[in-house]
């Protein structure tokens, strides 16, 4: 309830997309190199009406008025915004200095995978914008800092289940080895569902579980407990991500966590 009220208040302090601050943010970080009319036209066609001053990241500077956003990466910014007929949603905007030429491929992939319930739902996308459900602030990284080992294990295992489903889709998330940044829990404190974000970099194949567990083992320095896990992961990948190996991987991951001092 508290976050819903905060969301409402933030969008009372919103900016219409034609506002100078919105224009500067849509063309971040170099508005001089940006075709703003092209970007505004895309935004209008997607139903984007306002962006909301909300989030844990701040874009500093007079031309941005220290505007708060949901996230900032090397290739994009993510805002909260108001979408015609949809309401408040998350909006990813391609940065002007991004090496990526379009968000369309990412939109198509998330649209494909979201039917399995492991990514946010995507509503609209274009070269420079991606409109999807807002899934909150609770990432695996957030939980690592706050939860005890017993609770954290539940979230890690739920993340493992989502990566298993992603293996089933044949899409390999190239950055799932950092799950503390790429897995969110919109129904927190419930663990289900664990949603995977940021499919900016992906390939085809399987092995998401291998990358996910490798990230967890490295994050918590569990290498000395992982010899048997390495064998299981090798079997899993060698058998084209055979689901019959999954239960043994899950139980071994629980054993490794319980034998550690997370």
N, C-alpha and C positions, 0 to 999 in steps of 0.2 A: 504494500500500500504506500509506503514511504517513497519508493522509487517512482511509482505511478504518479504521485503528486508532484515529485520533482520534474518528471518528464513534462507534465502539463504546464508547470511554471516556466520551464525552459522554452517551451514553444510559445508562451506569451511574450517572451523576449526574442522572438524569431525575426529573421530578415527575409523579405521577399527576394526572389532570385535576381530581380533587377537592381536591388540595392547595391551600392558601391562595395560594401564589405563582402556581400555574396559573390559579386563579380570577381573581386580579388582572390577569394578563396577558390572559386571554380577554376581560376587560372594560376593557382599556386605552383611554383614560387615566382614565375616570371610572366606577369600579365602583359608585358610588352611583346612577348613571343606567342601570344594566345589569340586565336580567332574567337573572340568572346561571343559574337553573334551566332556562330556555328554551335558553340556550347550551350548558349541560352535556348536556341531552337531545339536542341536535343532535350534539354531539361523540360521545356514546355510540352513537347510531344510525349514525354514519359509521365507527365502529370505532376512534376515537381513544382510546388508553389512556394515553399519556404524552407529555410534551413534553421535549425534550432541551436541556441547557445547552450550546449550541454555536452558533458564528457569530462574525462580525466586528463585530456591533453589540451594544451593551450597553444594557439598560434599567436605568437607575440608580434607586436609592431602596430604602429598607428593605422596602417591601411587595413589591418585585420581587427583592430580594436580588442586585442587579446581575446579572441573568440575561442570558445571551448568546443572541442570536437571529440569523437569517439576514438579515433585512432589515426596514426600517421606512420606511413611506411616509405620505402624508397621509391615506390611507383604510384602510390595513391594516398588519398585522404579519405576518411570515413566520417560522415556527419549523421546526426539525427535530423530528420526532415519531415515536412508534411506533404503527403502525396494526395492529389485529387482522387476522391472515391476510395482511397485505401486507408487514409489516416497517417499516423506517425510510423515511419519506417526508417531503416538504415540506408544511407546513400553512399556508395563508393564512387569517388571521382578520380579519374586518371590525372596524375600530375603532369604538368607541361614538360617537365624534364625527365619523364619516365622513358626507359628504354623500350617499354611495351608500346605497341602501336594501337592497341584496342583492348577493351574489356569484353568484347563479344564472346571470345572463346571461353573465358572464365564463366560468363553468364550461362552459356550453353551447358558446360560441364556441371555447374552447380544445379541447374535446372534438371539435368538428367539424374543426378545422384540424390536430389532432395526427395524424390518419391520414396526412397528407402528410409527417410526420417533421420538422416545423419548429417545434414547440412541445413542452414537456414533456407526457408522458402524464398525463391527468387520470383519477382513480379515483372520487372522490365529491365532491359539493358540496351546499351548502345555503344558506340566507340568509346565514349568518355564517361558514361554513367552506368551504375548497377544499383537497382532498387531491390532490397530484400528485407526480411523480417529483422527487427532489432532483437537480439538475444541476450541482452543484459551485460553485466560487467564481470560475472563470475567465471573466470578461466581456471584451468588446472593450476596455473602459476599462482593465482590468487589463493586457491585452496591449499597449496603446498605451504604457504606462509601461515595458514590459520588453523588447519585441521589436525587432529591427532592421528596417529598411525592407523587406527582401526577405521575411522571415517575416510581417511585419504585413500586407503586400499579400495574401498567401494567405488570411489570416483575413478581411480586408475583402471580398475577392471571394467567399468562401464565404457571408458575411453577405448580399452582394448576391444570390446565388442563392436564399437563403431568402426574401428580400423579393420576388423575382420569383414564387416559388411562392405567397406570400401574395396577390399581385396576382391570380393565377389563381383563388383562392378567392372573390374579390369582397369581402374584408374589408379595411378600411383601418385600420391601426394609427395612432392619432392621436399617438403619441409616438415613432414610429420615427425621427423626425428627431434623436433623441438615442441613436443605436445603441450608444454606449459603455456605456449603462446597461441596454439592453434586449436585447442579444444575448450569448449565452453559448456556451461550447465545452466540453461535458461530456467529450469524448474527448481533450482537450488532452494532448500537443502536436499531435495530429491536428487539422486544421481542420474536418473533417466529423464530425458535423453542426453547423451553426450554429443554435442554438435561440432563438426569439423569446419573450420573457416579457412579463408585465404588460399584458394586454389589457383593462385596466380601462376604458379610453377607446377606443372604436372606432366606426366608421361603415361604411357599405357603399360600394363603389366600387373604383377602382384608383388607383395613384399611390404605393404604398409605396416603389418604387424612387426616385421623385423626391424623396420626403422623406428617404430614407436617404442618397442621394448629396448632397443639400443639407446634411445634417448633417455628413457627412465633409468636404465642401469648406469649410464654415464652421469646423469644428474645427481643421483644419490650415491655414487661411488660404490656400486654393488658388484663390480667386476669379479672380485674374489669368490662371490657366491654363484657365478653364472655359468660354470662349465657345462652343466647338464642342459641349461637353457640354450646354449650355443648349438648343441646337438639337435635339440628339438626344432630350433629355428632353421637349421640347415635342412632337416627333413621336410619341414613345411614349405620352404622355398623350392627345394628340389622336386617336390611333388606338385608343383604349380599351385601352391597355397591350398593344400589339401585340408578341407575342414575337419577331417577325422583327427588331425593332430591338434586342433585348437584347444580342446578340453585339457590336454596334458600341458600345453603351453600356459593356459590360464592358471592351473593348479601350481605349476612350477613358479610362475610369477608371484603368486600369493606366498608360496614358501620362501622365496628370496626376500620379499618385503618383510615377512615375519621374523626372518633370521637376522635382519639388519637393525640399525638404530635410527631409522627415519624419525 
